[in-house]
Amino acid sequence: MNSLNQITEQAREVMRRDTTWPFLVPRKRSVNVSKNVILYLEGLNVSFDGFQALNNLNLYVNDGELRCLIGANGAGKTTLMDVITGKTQCDSGSAWFGQNIDLLAHDEAEIAQLGIGRKFQKPTVFEAHTVFHNLELSLQGAKGVWRALTATLSGSERDRIDEVLEIIGLEKSRHQLAGALSHGQKQWLEIGMLLAAEPRLLLVDEPVAGMTAEESERTAELLTSLAGKHTVIVVEHDMEFVRSIARTVTVLHQGSVLAEGTMDQVQNNRDVIEVYLGEEA
């Protein structure tokens, strides 16, 4: 009876979480990246009570790229992430995932199943469950909640979990409760939970906030290693961290793209210097 109660409570916990967990609905279709561009955002406009959060924003991200987004608070970074993931509807513009998927025609759960994963700044792992069980719950597939909680894992599923554990560096913590992990380890676990669902695009919000220097360095290595097989977009305020991972940096200002290029090009851009002089980008 206790085991049944634990499973029932676990089901309730899952259903209280973000409804876009991968096991809730099957993946719809694959993304066409034959032109090597995985994200096309054009003319995006979003306003809230007269405030223009996104202002005719254009952004193009290549398949397998590691892109950093920077900008002061209110520059439009979070709103942009919300539009890509279907959390916020835009007033006008277009958003395409590859050449064949109109993101604006899909809701939040459907977009997650199409292969777009998002990690928020604060880790949202299941703290009462082990690292292994967190990854198990995140495996890609049409399982339904009850089967996700009770079914026996296949050999390939166990192999996938082992692979993710190795990628995020938590092999030795597989049986540890997630709530007992350090802040940095929880961040890595959540990234692993996204990886378990095999996304094509990862959106990562301020991954090193609150981390030690050693954890930040490990996170830089992790995100860099993911680029290529995955496309990774990182929003971050820590400029030292951005420099350590940046290949291309996009600067947002007042809801638009102000500048784009390497970190050196961005830091020497006259518009960026003028806007952010004396401010932390």
Buried (B, 14 or more C-beta within 10 A) or exposed (E): EEEEEEEEEBBEBBEEEBEBBBBBBEBEEEBEBEEEBBBBBEBBBBBEEEEBBBBBBEBBBBBBBBBBBBBBEBBBBBBBBBBBBBBBEBEEBBBBBBEEBEBBEBEBBBBBBBBBBBBBBEBEBBBEBBBBBBBBBBBBBEBEBEEBBEEEEEEEBBEBBBBBBEBBBBEEBBEBBBEEBEEBBBBBBBBBBBBBBBBBBBBBBBBBBEBEEEBBBBBBEBBBEBBEEBBBBBBBBBBEBBBBBBBBBBBBBBBBBBBBBEBEEBBEBEEBEEBBEEEEB
